[in-house]
Amino acid sequence: MTQSQWPRDLPDSLQDICLDYCVTNVSVLAEPASGSGNLRLKPGISLPRVLCEGLLRAYVRCGHIIDDSFLHLFEDCSRTQLRYINLSEATITDAGIQILCRHPIVELDLSHGIRLTEASIKMLNNLRRTLCVLKLGGIFSEAMLDAIELVESRDLCVSPGQQEFVSKDTAQEVPCLMENVPNHGQGDICVEKCHLETMRIYGRDYIFDCPNLRVFSLRDCHFSDSGHDLLATILSPCERLTHLDLTKCQNIHLEYMDCLENCPHLLALSLADIEIAELDFVIKNIGEIKSLRHLDLSQSFEVPTIYMNQDCEGSLKYLATHLPNLVSLDIAGTNLAGFETAAEVEHRPLSKAEERTAADRTPKCSIPGLENKQLEFLGLLGCPDNACRRQNIPARRVTGDESEDQVLLSLEVYKDRTELLTKAFNNLYHLFRVSVVRQQYRAVEAILAGMKTHKTDKHVQISGSASLFYIVKGEEKENISCKLKRRIIEALLEGMNRHVFEQTMMRNGCLTLCHFNIPQDVLFCYDRLVMVLLKMLKQDLEEQDQFGMRIGIYLLNCLACQVDGKEKQLVGDLGAIATMLAIIRKKLHLGQCDEIMEVAWSTMWNVTDETAMNCQRFMDDDGMNLFLQCLRIFPNKAELLRNMMGLMGNVAEVRYLRPRLMVADYINVFSDLLDSESDGIEVSYNAAGVLAHIASDGAEAWRDELPPRPLVLARLTQAIERWCLHSSRNINYRSFEPILRLACSFETPEAQHWAVWALANLTQVYPEKYCQLLEQENGLVILNRIIRHRNPYRRIKELARMVVATHQSTTKSKGDDCGEAATSSAASNHPSDMEEDDIGTSEESQDLEEHLHQDV
């Protein structure tokens, strides 16, 4: 796929930004009603339909669930307007439906989880003049319907000439492949209301008194043995119905159904996942619907549905003959495609005339029964005998696993069908593994749509995330827009949060997230991602999943890097310190010092940086005891020692925690580490920093039971003088504030010595970065004060002058550079030259890629 086929990286519209703000800060528009606590619009505010419906969409988009309280915003029909409403993810009661039914609703989606009652059905019947699209699903049973008081038959009179509109997108959505069904006119489907004749009665009079329905989706409803009569009653007023979806309805006995004759304008019919005992009778009933253009007979079971002792070829031939308008047929997951007839082989030599005749002959149709029919769409995914891989299939578009187009079309067509969607996801995953997928944007959109529809299905989430991994790490990842990145990350987080106990899902999600720019790309959902990772780590700790802990703790450490104190505080508030310490205790119990333990200490080092509360959490949870144990059991682990001492440095920076460090064992350990050569100067440097901070509180704070303060300070000075001033560093300072505080310790020159040496080293080795930081934090003022002050000894003043001189030379060279050609300045600001937080993402992902799992 070329770059031009990906969407442009455009910001959200101003309207969407405002709507998102309003639903996040609902007090802008609404106030609690007295007594009930429900929301109501503030006086003086009136909203047009586009904003009212936009608020509902934004509320869901921002992660909220629509309930009765929120719907009370639209209670006053004189100030709000609603016509097209999707409540497929809402949790509303009769009270919410009552509010909706005050509006002239044209399109209403209640397809997931809302339980209808007798009262709510009566309210829906109040929409009889306007309601054109109604989507229900698994929300009522026959037992409930039997309790409804059915009224007597009557004429359904509507004002002549009145018009309502059904959105074209909705008509195309139910059932699948509705684009194959023609609309009368362009844009919207125009519905002219007129007087209806007395309804044809099947048993009882009616349940849904909505004679203007054009699209009716009644999915996953469980009827008892009288399901045929009940469905007939439901459909009896629907003489204008054009689209009917009965997917997964049980016990409706298609063999005896003649109630569809009451829908003479039916264009699309879905009977997917309905058990068919007598195929011939069902086919004959369907053949009476002469207007039908789309028919879905597909099945979603793991094993294809085999109609034994049935004439499959005759059934397809009957449909092709008796449904002259049929252009779309779905028989996926069945044996209705039959077996391809082997071509006749002529062994005798052919004459030239016979060769010409053979060449001109039309290729034989590979789907028995459809020889004289050319379809726009044919669903063959999961059909036996490799039906989708045959030549001469009589359809322009086909679902299956033979090609990229077939696989992607399967994802789009079966987005509402869990089993078939999982099968299609697995086929897409296989394509990514063995070949190049060229339509990657189309694949992303199909994957996200499927994962959004089936949030609670672990198989869909696992298979979808496996394919997302290959997209975000592939060659086209640079074409992914910011908005699309957010949608991908949100989909992964939703799947991980709902399926935190599924190791495969958590691994796939983490591996995929590794290929984003962490933490920048996830700041919008920072707290949510941290919570998911901590849940995962706790679970992996119990189950001893080393790989899960490794990738989870790696991501958490990335999240703690290069963020401000607010985010670091949040990570601690959510329990990161306690989780890291639990991991370390477990590793100590097992006698293991591996990458997981090292990164656990590194994560705490990052999380405690200039965040006093997190340092206190470490101390309160027996962190120092774990520090001593690790030091005693693993004395030669350089990476471990460096990370632990970095954390000690952060703790020592917190003034009110330093008295808790004044323990003889701790001071002796820090003093001994001054002589350490582990990891260059890093361990010795951090040990000196800890002692410098403790000593900076003055001689009066030094306890008698500690080693003599002058001796400790002397060892500190000797260690500083041993270090090479030009040593490269494995540390990243975001601020010089702690160092500059020590630089002002005129009463403790040894602590001041460490601080000024640190400034000299960093500005010498990394002048471009740290000279600017020094100037921004007024470090030059403090250094000049040190130079003029009488207390600091000579070496301290020499180092201070060195830092000032380095800053001056760096500033001068920058000024000279500014006088050069403009192209140099432009090049220096190119994103590729910017410093990034690279903690091994690429190497880590390549090393872990082999662990990516697919749910088959």
C-alpha positions in Angstrom: 0.0 0.0 0.0 1.3 3.4 -0.9 1.6 6.2 1.6 -1.2 8.1 -0.2 -3.6 5.4 0.8 -3.2 6.1 4.5 -5.2 8.9 5.9 -3.6 12.3 6.4 -2.4 13.0 9.9 -5.0 15.7 10.7 -6.0 16.8 14.2 -9.5 16.2 15.6 -12.2 18.7 14.4 -12.9 21.6 16.7 -16.4 20.2 17.3 -15.1 16.8 18.4 -12.6 18.5 20.7 -15.3 20.6 22.3 -17.7 17.7 22.7 -15.0 15.6 24.3 -14.3 18.4 26.7 -18.0 18.8 27.6 -18.5 15.1 28.4 -15.3 15.0 30.4 -16.4 18.2 32.2 -20.1 17.7 32.2 -20.7 20.6 34.6 -20.1 23.0 31.7 -23.5 22.1 30.2 -25.4 20.4 33.1 -26.1 20.5 36.7 -27.5 17.9 39.1 -31.3 18.0 39.4 -32.5 18.6 42.9 -33.6 15.4 44.7 -32.8 12.8 42.0 -29.2 13.7 41.3 -29.8 13.2 37.5 -28.2 15.6 35.1 -30.1 18.3 33.5 -29.2 21.1 31.1 -28.4 24.4 32.6 -31.0 27.2 32.0 -30.5 29.1 28.8 -28.7 26.2 26.9 -30.3 24.7 23.8 -28.6 22.2 21.6 -29.3 21.3 18.0 -29.6 17.7 16.9 -26.0 17.5 15.5 -24.6 18.4 19.0 -27.0 16.3 21.0 -26.2 13.2 19.0 -22.5 14.2 19.0 -22.6 14.3 22.8 -23.8 10.7 22.9 -21.0 9.6 20.6 -18.4 11.6 22.5 -19.5 10.1 25.8 -18.9 6.6 24.6 -15.7 7.6 22.8 -14.3 9.0 26.0 -14.8 5.7 27.8 -18.1 6.4 29.6 -21.2 4.2 29.6 -24.4 5.9 28.8 -27.0 5.5 31.6 -30.3 7.0 32.7 -28.6 9.9 34.5 -26.8 11.1 31.3 -29.9 10.7 29.2 -31.7 13.2 31.4 -29.7 15.9 29.6 -32.2 15.3 26.7 -35.3 15.3 28.8 -36.5 18.7 27.5 -37.4 18.2 23.9 -37.8 21.9 23.4 -34.1 22.4 24.0 -32.7 19.2 22.7 -33.2 17.0 19.6 -32.5 13.3 18.9 -33.2 11.2 15.9 -30.3 8.8 15.2 -29.2 7.0 18.4 -26.7 4.2 19.0 -27.1 2.7 22.5 -25.4 -0.6 21.8 -23.1 -0.2 24.8 -25.5 1.6 27.1 -26.9 0.4 30.4 -30.3 2.1 30.5 -33.7 1.2 32.1 -37.2 2.0 31.3 -36.6 5.5 32.6 -34.0 6.1 30.0 -36.1 4.7 27.2 -39.0 6.9 28.2 -36.7 10.0 27.8 -35.6 8.8 24.3 -39.2 8.1 23.2 -40.1 11.8 23.7 -38.0 12.5 20.6 -39.0 11.6 17.1 -36.5 8.8 16.8 -35.8 7.5 13.3 -33.0 5.1 14.1 -32.4 3.3 17.4 -29.7 0.7 18.2 -30.3 -1.3 21.4 -28.4 -4.3 20.3 -26.3 -5.3 23.3 -27.4 -5.9 26.9 -30.5 -3.7 27.3 -33.4 -5.8 28.6 -36.7 -4.8 27.3 -39.8 -4.9 29.5 -43.5 -4.6 28.7 -43.3 -0.9 29.6 -40.3 -0.2 27.4 -41.9 -1.9 24.4 -45.0 0.2 24.8 -42.8 3.3 24.9 -41.1 2.1 21.6 -44.5 1.8 20.1 -45.1 5.5 20.7 -42.4 6.0 17.9 -44.6 4.2 15.4 -44.8 7.3 13.1 -41.1 7.9 12.9 -39.1 4.8 13.7 -37.5 3.3 10.6 -34.5 1.4 12.0 -34.6 -0.8 15.1 -31.8 -3.0 16.2 -32.4 -5.5 19.0 -30.4 -8.5 20.2 -30.7 -11.1 22.9 -32.7 -8.7 25.1 -36.0 -10.5 25.6 -37.4 -13.9 25.9 -40.7 -15.5 24.9 -41.6 -15.8 28.6 -41.4 -12.0 28.9 -43.3 -11.4 25.7 -46.1 -13.7 26.9 -46.7 -11.4 29.8 -47.3 -8.4 27.5 -50.9 -7.4 27.1 -51.5 -7.4 23.4 -54.0 -5.0 22.0 -56.7 -5.6 19.5 -56.1 -5.2 15.8 -56.6 -1.7 14.4 -55.7 0.3 11.4 -52.4 2.0 11.6 -53.1 5.5 10.2 -50.4 7.9 9.4 -50.6 11.4 8.0 -50.2 11.1 4.2 -47.3 12.8 2.5 -45.2 12.9 5.7 -41.5 11.8 5.1 -38.8 10.3 7.3 -35.3 9.3 6.5 -33.1 6.3 7.2 -29.4 6.9 7.0 -27.8 5.0 4.1 -25.0 3.7 6.3 -27.4 2.0 8.6 -29.3 0.4 5.8 -26.0 -1.0 4.6 -25.0 -2.3 8.0 -27.7 -4.8 8.7 -27.2 -7.4 7.5 -23.7 -7.6 6.1 -23.0 -6.6 2.5 -26.0 -4.2 2.4 -24.2 -2.3 -0.3 -25.3 -5.0 -2.6 -28.9 -4.0 -2.1 -29.9 -1.0 -4.2 -31.3 2.1 -2.6 -34.1 4.0 -4.3 -32.4 7.3 -5.0 -29.1 8.8 -3.9 -27.9 9.6 -0.3 -30.7 8.8 2.2 -33.5 6.3 1.7 -36.7 8.3 1.4 -39.8 6.8 3.0 -43.2 8.2 2.2 -45.8 7.4 4.8 -49.3 6.6 3.8 -52.4 5.0 5.2 -51.9 1.3 5.9 -54.5 -1.3 5.4 -55.6 -3.4 8.3 -52.7 -5.6 9.4 -52.6 -9.3 8.5 -52.9 -11.1 11.8 -50.9 -14.1 12.8 -52.2 -15.5 16.1 -51.9 -12.4 18.2 -52.2 -8.9 17.0 -48.7 -7.3 17.3 -45.9 -6.6 19.7 -43.9 -3.8 18.0 -46.4 -1.4 16.6 -43.9 0.2 14.2 -45.4 0.0 10.6 -42.8 2.3 9.1 -39.8 0.0 10.0 -37.4 -0.5 7.1 -34.5 -2.1 9.0 -35.2 -4.6 11.8 -32.4 -6.5 13.5 -33.6 -9.1 15.9 -30.4 -11.0 16.8 -29.7 -13.8 19.3 -33.2 -14.2 20.6 -34.3 -17.4 22.2 -37.8 -18.6 21.5 -39.4 -21.8 22.7 -41.4 -24.2 20.5 -43.9 -21.5 19.5 -41.2 -19.2 18.1 -42.7 -19.3 14.6 -46.0 -17.9 15.8 -44.3 -15.3 18.0 -42.0 -14.1 15.2 -45.0 -13.9 12.9 -46.7 -11.6 15.5 -43.6 -9.5 15.7 -43.4 -9.0 11.9 -47.1 -8.6 11.3 -47.1 -4.8 11.2 -43.8 -4.6 9.2 -45.2 -4.6 5.6 -42.6 -2.0 4.5 -39.6 -3.9 5.9 -36.6 -4.1 3.5 -33.9 -5.5 5.8 -34.4 -8.3 8.3 -31.7 -9.8 10.4 -32.5 -12.9 12.5 -29.0 -14.1 13.1 -28.7 -16.7 15.9 -32.4 -16.7 16.7 -33.4 -20.1 18.1 -36.4 -22.2 17.5 -38.1 -20.2 14.8 -38.6 -23.2 12.6 -37.8 -21.8 9.2 -39.3 -24.9 7.5 -42.8 -23.8 8.4 -42.3 -20.0 8.1 -44.6 -18.3 5.8 -44.8 -15.0 7.8 -42.1 -13.5 5.5 -44.7 -13.3 2.9 -46.0 -10.3 4.9 -42.8 -8.5 3.9 -43.3 -8.1 0.2 -40.5 -5.4 -0.1 -37.8 -7.4 1.6 -34.4 -6.8 0.0 -32.0 -8.4 2.5 -32.5 -11.4 4.8 -30.0 -12.9 7.3 -30.7 -16.4 8.6 -27.1 -16.9 9.7 -26.4 -19.4 12.5 -30.0 -20.6 12.6 -30.4 -24.4 12.7 -32.0 -25.8 9.6 -33.3 -29.3 9.8 -35.1 -29.5 6.4 -33.1 -27.5 3.9 -35.4 -28.1 1.0 -38.4 -26.7 2.8 -36.5 -23.6 3.9 -35.2 -22.9 0.4 -38.7 -23.2 -1.0 -40.0 -20.7 1.5 -37.2 -18.3 0.8 -37.8 -18.7 -2.9 -41.2 -17.0 -2.5 -39.5 -13.7 -1.6 -39.0 -12.5 -5.2 -37.7 -9.1 -4.2 -34.7 -10.5 -2.2 -31.3 -9.3 -3.2 -29.1 -10.4 -0.3 -29.4 -13.8 1.5 -27.2 -15.0 4.4 -27.3 -18.7 5.2 -23.8 -18.9 6.7 -22.9 -20.9 9.8 -20.2 -20.0 12.4 -19.4 -23.3 14.0 -15.8 -24.6 14.3 -16.6 -27.5 12.1 -18.5 -26.7 8.8 -22.2 -27.4 8.9 -22.9 -30.4 6.7 -26.4 -30.9 5.3 -26.5 -34.6 5.1 -28.7 -36.3 2.5 -29.7 -32.9 1.1 -29.5 -31.7 -2.5 -27.1 -28.8 -2.0 -26.6 -28.2 -5.7 -30.4 -28.3 -6.3 -30.9 -25.8 -3.4 -28.5 -23.3 -4.9 -30.0 -23.8 -8.4 -33.5 -23.2 -6.9 -32.4 -20.0 -5.3 -30.7 -18.8 -8.5 -33.8 -19.6 -10.5 -36.5 -18.3 -8.2 -34.7 -15.2 -6.9 -34.1 -13.2 -10.0 -32.8 -10.1 -8.1 -30.3 -12.0 -6.0 -26.8 -10.5 -6.1 -25.4 -11.4 -2.7 -25.3 -14.9 -1.1 -23.4 -16.0 2.0 -23.0 -19.7 2.5 -19.8 -19.6 4.6 -19.2 -22.4 7.0 -21.5 -24.8 5.1 -21.2 -27.5 2.5 -23.7 -25.7 0.2 -20.8 -24.9 -2.2 -20.7 -28.6 -3.0 -17.7 -30.3 -4.7 -16.0 -29.0 -7.7 -16.6 -31.3 -10.7 -13.3 -32.5 -12.2 -12.7 -31.3 -15.7 -13.1 -33.9 -18.5 -9.8 -34.9 -20.0 -9.7 -35.8 -23.6 -6.8 -38.1 -24.4 -7.1 -38.2 -28.2 -5.5 -35.4 -30.2 -7.9 -32.6 -31.0 -8.4 -31.1 -34.5 -7.8 -27.4 -35.0 -11.5 -26.8 -35.1 -12.0 -28.6 -31.8 -9.1 -26.6 -30.2 -10.7 -23.3 -31.3 -14.0 -24.5 -29.9 -12.4 -25.4 -26.6 -10.7 -22.1 -26.3 -13.9 -20.2 -27.0 -15.9 -22.2 -24.5 -16.9 -20.4 -21.3 -15.1 -21.8 -18.3 -17.2 -24.1 -16.2 -18.7 -22.7 -13.0 -16.9 -24.1 -9.9 -19.9 -23.8 -7.5 -22.5 -26.4 -8.5 -26.0 -24.9 -8.8 -24.8 -21.3 -9.7 -23.8 -22.1 -13.3 -26.1 -19.4 -14.8 -25.8 -16.8 -12.0 -23.3 -14.1 -11.6 -23.2 -12.6 -8.2 -21.7 -9.4 -6.7 -20.8 -11.3 -3.5 -20.4 -14.9 -2.4 -19.4 -15.9 1.2 -17.3 -19.0 1.1 -15.1 -18.7 4.3 -14.8 -22.0 6.0 -16.5 -24.0 3.3 -15.1 -27.6 2.9 -13.3 -28.8 -0.2 -11.4 -25.4 -0.5 -14.4 -23.8 -2.1 -12.8 -20.3 -1.9 -9.7 -21.5 -3.8 -11.5 -22.7 -6.8 -11.3 -21.2 -10.3 -14.3 -19.6 -12.0 -16.2 -18.6 -8.9 -19.4 -16.8 -10.1 -18.9 -13.7 -7.9 -17.0 -10.5 -8.1 -16.1 -10.5 -4.4 -15.6 -13.6 -2.3 -14.8 -14.2 1.4 -12.2 -16.9 2.2 -8.6 -17.5 2.9 -7.1 -17.8 -0.7 -5.9 -14.2 -1.1 -5.4 -10.9 0.8 -8.6 -9.5 -0.7 -10.6 -12.5 0.4 -9.2 -12.3 4.0 -9.7 -8.6 4.3 -13.3 -8.8 3.0 -13.9 -11.6 5.5 -12.8 -9.3 8.3 -15.2 -6.6 7.1 -18.2 -8.8 6.4 -18.0 -10.9 9.6 -17.1 -8.2 12.1 -20.3 -9.0 14.1 -19.8 -12.8 14.0 -17.3 -13.9 16.6 -16.4 -17.4 15.3 -16.0 -16.4 11.6 -14.1 -13.2 12.6 -11.6 -15.2 14.7 -11.1 -17.5 11.7 -10.5 -14.5 9.5 -8.1 -12.9 12.0 -6.1 -16.1 12.1 -5.9 -16.1 8.3 -4.7 -12.5 8.4 -2.0 -13.4 11.0 -0.8 -16.2 8.7 -0.6 -13.7 5.8 1.6 -11.4 7.8 3.8 -14.3 8.8 4.4 -15.7 5.3 3.9 -12.8 2.9 3.5 -9.0 2.5 0.1 -7.5 3.3 -0.2 -4.5 0.9 -3.5 -3.1 2.1 -2.4 -2.4 5.7 -4.6 0.6 6.4 -7.7 -1.5 5.3 -6.4 -4.3 7.6 -6.0 -1.9 10.6 -9.5 -0.5 10.2 -11.0 -4.0 10.0 -9.0 -5.3 13.0 -10.0 -2.3 15.1 -13.7 -2.7 14.2 -13.7 -6.3 15.1 -11.9 -5.8 18.4 -14.2 -3.0 19.3 -17.3 -5.1 18.6 -16.1 -8.2 20.6 -14.4 -6.7 23.6 -15.2 -9.6 25.8 -14.1 -12.4 23.5 -10.6 -13.4 24.3 -10.1 -15.2 21.0 -10.9 -12.1 18.9 -8.7 -9.9 21.1 -5.7 -12.3 21.0 -5.9 -12.9 17.2 -6.5 -9.2 16.5 -3.6 -8.0 18.6 -1.3 -10.5 16.9 -1.9 -8.9 13.5 -1.6 -5.4 15.0 1.9 -6.3 16.1 3.1 -6.8 12.5 1.5 -3.6 11.4 3.0 -1.3 14.0 6.5 -2.8 13.5 6.4 -3.0 9.8 7.8 -0.8 7.1 4.6 1.3 6.9 4.5 2.2 10.5 5.6 5.8 9.7 2.3 6.3 7.8 0.2 5.6 10.9 -1.4 9.0 12.0 -1.5 10.2 15.5 -5.3 9.6 15.7 -4.9 6.0 14.4 -2.1 5.4 16.9 -4.4 6.4 19.7 -7.1 4.0 18.4 -4.7 1.1 18.2 -3.4 1.8 21.7 -6.9 2.1 23.1 -7.9 -1.2 21.4 -4.9 -3.0 22.9 -5.5 -1.5 26.4 -9.2 -2.5 26.3 -8.2 -6.1 25.4 -5.5 -6.3 28.0 -7.7 -4.8 30.7 -10.5 -7.2 30.1 -8.3 -10.3 29.7 -5.6 -9.6 32.2 -5.4 -13.3 33.1 -4.8 -14.4 29.5 -1.0 -14.6 29.2 -1.1 -14.6 25.4 -3.2 -11.5 25.2 -0.9 -9.6 27.7 2.2 -10.7 25.8 0.8 -9.7 22.4 -0.3 -6.3 23.8 3.0 -5.6 25.5 5.0 -6.6 22.4 2.9 -4.4 20.2 3.2 -1.4 22.6 7.0 -1.7 22.5 7.0 -0.5 19.0 5.4 2.9 19.9 7.3 5.9 21.2 7.1 5.3 24.9 6.1 7.3 26.9 5.1 10.1 24.4 2.6 8.1 22.4 0.7 6.8 25.5 0.5 10.0 27.6 -3.2 10.3 26.8 -3.8 7.0 28.6 -0.8 6.9 31.0 -2.6 6.0 34.2 -4.7 3.3 32.5 -1.6 1.6 30.9 0.3 1.7 34.2 -2.7 0.0 36.0 -2.9 -2.7 33.3 0.9 -3.4 33.5 0.8 -3.6 37.3 -2.1 -6.0 37.2 -0.2 -8.1 34.7 3.0 -8.1 36.8 1.1 -9.2 39.9 -0.5 -12.0 38.0 2.7 -13.1 36.4 4.4 -13.0 39.8 1.9 -15.6 41.1 2.1 -17.8 38.0 5.9 -17.4 37.6 5.6 -16.3 33.9 9.1 -15.0 33.4 8.5 -13.7 29.9 5.4 -11.8 30.9 7.2 -10.2 33.9 10.2 -9.4 31.7 8.2 -7.5 29.0 5.8 -6.0 31.5 8.5 -4.6 33.8 10.4 -3.3 30.8 7.4 -1.3 29.6 6.7 0.0 33.1 10.3 1.2 33.3 10.0 3.0 29.9 6.9 4.7 31.2 8.8 6.0 34.2 11.5 7.6 32.1 11.4 11.1 30.7 8.1 12.0 32.4 7.5 14.7 35.0 7.0 14.3 38.7 3.2 14.2 38.3 3.4 11.0 36.3 6.0 9.5 38.5 3.8 10.3 41.5 0.9 8.6 39.8 2.9 5.4 39.1 3.7 5.2 42.8 0.1 6.0 43.8 -1.0 3.0 41.7 1.3 0.7 43.6 4.5 0.4 41.5 6.9 0.5 44.4 5.1 -2.2 46.3 4.9 -4.4 43.2 8.6 -3.9 42.4 9.6 -4.8 46.0 7.3 -7.9 45.8 9.2 -9.0 42.7 12.6 -8.5 44.4 11.5 -10.5 47.4 10.4 -13.3 45.2 13.8 -13.3 43.3 15.7 -13.2 46.6 13.7 -16.2 47.8 14.6 -18.1 44.6 18.2 -16.9 44.8 18.0 -15.4 41.3 19.5 -12.1 40.1 18.3 -11.8 36.5 17.2 -9.0 34.2 13.8 -8.9 35.9 15.4 -8.0 39.3 17.7 -5.5 37.7 14.9 -3.7 35.9 12.8 -3.7 39.0 15.5 -1.7 40.8 15.8 0.5 37.7 12.1 1.2 37.7 12.2 2.3 41.3 15.2 4.5 40.5 13.2 6.2 37.8 9.9 6.4 39.8 11.6 8.0 42.8 13.5 10.6 40.9 12.6 13.9 42.6 9.4 12.3 43.9 9.6 12.3 47.7 6.4 10.3 48.3 7.7 7.4 46.2 11.0 7.5 48.1 9.0 7.3 51.4 7.0 4.4 50.0 10.3 2.6 49.4 11.5 3.2 52.9 8.2 2.3 54.5 8.0 -1.1 52.7 11.3 -2.4 54.1 13.2 -1.3 50.9 16.5 -0.8 52.7 16.5 -4.3 54.1 16.1 -5.6 50.6 18.9 -3.4 49.4 21.3 -4.9 52.0 20.2 -8.4 51.1 20.8 -7.9 47.4 24.1 -6.3 48.1 25.2 -9.2 50.3 23.9 -12.1 48.1 24.9 -10.6 44.7 27.9 -8.4 45.4 29.4 -8.7 41.9 26.3 -7.8 39.8 27.4 -4.4 38.3 24.0 -3.5 36.7 22.1 -4.4 39.9 24.5 -2.4 42.0 24.3 0.7 39.8 20.5 0.7 39.8 20.3 0.2 43.6 22.7 3.1 44.2 20.9 5.3 41.8 17.8 4.7 43.9 19.7 5.4 47.1 20.8 8.7 45.7 17.1 9.7 45.1 16.2 8.8 48.6 19.1 10.8 50.1 17.9 13.9 48.3 14.7 13.9 50.4 15.6 15.9 53.5 13.0 14.4 55.9 14.0 10.8 54.9 17.8 11.3 55.5 17.5 10.7 59.3 16.3 7.2 58.4 19.5 6.6 56.5 21.7 7.5 59.5 22.2 3.9 60.5 25.7 2.5 61.1 25.2 -0.4 58.7 24.0 1.9 55.9 26.8 4.4 56.4 29.4 1.7 56.4 28.0 0.2 53.2 28.0 3.6 51.4 31.5 4.3 52.6 32.9 1.0 51.4 31.2 1.6 48.0 33.2 4.7 47.6 36.1 2.5 46.5 34.0 0.5 44.1 35.1 0.4 40.5 31.9 -1.4 39.3 30.4 0.1 36.2 33.1 2.8 35.8 32.6 5.5 38.4 28.8 5.2 38.6 28.6 3.1 41.9 31.3 5.2 43.6 29.7 8.4 42.3 26.2 7.5 43.7 27.6 6.4 47.0 29.5 9.7 47.3 26.2 11.6 46.5 24.3 9.7 49.2 27.0 10.6 51.8 27.3 14.2 50.6 23.5 14.7 51.1 23.6 13.1 54.6 26.6 15.2 55.6 25.1 18.4 54.2 22.6 18.4 57.1 25.5 19.4 59.4 27.6 18.0 62.2 24.8 18.4 64.7 22.6 15.9 62.7 25.3 13.3 62.6 24.5 10.6 65.2 27.1 9.4 67.7 26.7 5.7 66.8 27.7 6.4 63.2 31.3 6.1 62.0 33.2 9.4 62.7 32.0 12.1 60.4 35.5 13.5 59.6 36.7 10.1 58.5 33.7 9.6 56.2 34.2 13.0 54.7 37.9 12.4 54.1 37.1 9.1 52.3 34.5 11.0 50.3 37.1 13.6 49.1 39.7 10.9 48.3 37.1 9.1 46.1 36.2 12.3 44.2 39.8 13.0 43.4 40.3 9.5 42.0 37.6 10.0 39.4 38.5 11.0 35.9 36.8 14.3 35.1 36.2 13.2 31.5 34.4 9.9 32.4 31.4 9.2 30.3 28.2 8.7 32.3 25.3 6.3 32.3 22.9 8.7 33.8 20.4 11.3 32.6 19.7 14.5 34.7 16.4 16.2 33.9 17.2 18.9 36.5 20.3 20.1 38.4 18.2 21.3 41.4 19.5 18.6 43.9 23.1 19.2 42.8 22.7 22.9 43.0 21.3 22.6 46.5 24.5 20.8 47.6 26.6 23.4 45.8 25.3 25.9 48.3 26.5 23.8 51.3 29.2 26.2 52.4 29.3 24.7 55.9 30.2 21.2 54.4 32.8 21.8 51.7 33.1 18.1 51.0 29.5 17.9 49.9 30.0 21.1 47.9 33.1 19.4 46.3 30.9 16.5 45.1 28.3 18.8 43.6 30.7 21.0 41.7 32.7 18.0 40.4 29.4 16.6 39.1 28.7 19.8 37.2 32.2 20.0 35.8 32.1 16.4 34.6 28.6 16.7 33.0 29.4 20.0 31.2 32.8 18.7 30.0 31.4 15.5 28.6 28.0 16.7 27.4 28.3 20.4 27.0 25.5 20.9 24.5 22.9 19.4 26.8 24.0 20.4 30.3 25.4 23.9 29.8 22.0 25.0 28.7 20.3 23.2 31.7 22.9 24.9 34.0 22.0 28.3 32.7 18.2 27.7 32.8 18.4 26.8 36.5 20.7 29.8 37.5 23.6 27.5 38.2 26.1 30.2 36.9 25.0 32.5 39.7 25.7 29.9 42.3 29.1 29.0 40.8 30.2 32.6 40.7 29.2 32.9 44.3 31.4 29.8 45.1 34.3 31.4 43.3 34.0 34.5 45.4 33.2 32.9 48.8 36.0 32.2 51.3 34.9 28.8 52.7 35.3 26.5 49.6 38.8 25.1 49.3 40.9 25.7 46.2 40.0 22.5 44.3 36.3 23.4 44.6 36.9 26.9 43.1 39.0 25.4 40.3 36.2 23.1 39.3 33.7 26.0 39.5 35.9 28.2 37.2 36.2 25.2 34.8 32.4 24.9 34.6 32.0 28.6 33.9 34.6 28.5 31.2 33.0 25.5 29.6 29.7 27.3 29.5 31.3 30.4 28.0 33.0 28.4 25.2 29.9 26.4 24.4 27.8 29.6 24.3 30.4 31.3 22.0 30.5 28.3 19.6 26.7 28.3 19.4 26.8 32.0 18.6 29.3 31.3 15.8 27.1 28.6 14.4 24.1 30.9 14.2 26.1 33.1 11.8 26.4 30.3 9.2 24.0 29.4 6.4 20.4 28.9 7.4 20.5 25.3 6.2 22.7 24.3 9.2 20.2 25.7 11.6 17.3 23.9 9.9 19.2 20.6 9.8 19.9 20.8 13.6 16.2 20.8 14.3 15.3 17.8 12.2 13.5 15.2 14.3 16.1 12.5 13.5 18.6 14.6 15.4 16.5 14.9 18.5 17.5 12.9 21.6 15.2 9.9 22.2 14.5 7.6 25.1 16.1 4.5 23.6 16.3 1.8 26.3 16.6 -1.2 23.9 13.1 -1.2 22.4 14.2 -2.5 19.0 16.6 -5.1 20.4 14.1 -6.2 23.0 11.3 -6.6 20.5 13.5 -8.6 18.1 14.5 -10.8 20.9 11.0 -11.3 22.1 9.2 -11.5 18.8 9.4 -15.3 18.7 7.2 -15.3 21.8 4.3 -13.6 20.0 1.4 -16.0 20.1 -1.7 -16.5 18.0 -4.9 -18.0 19.3 -6.0 -20.7 16.8 
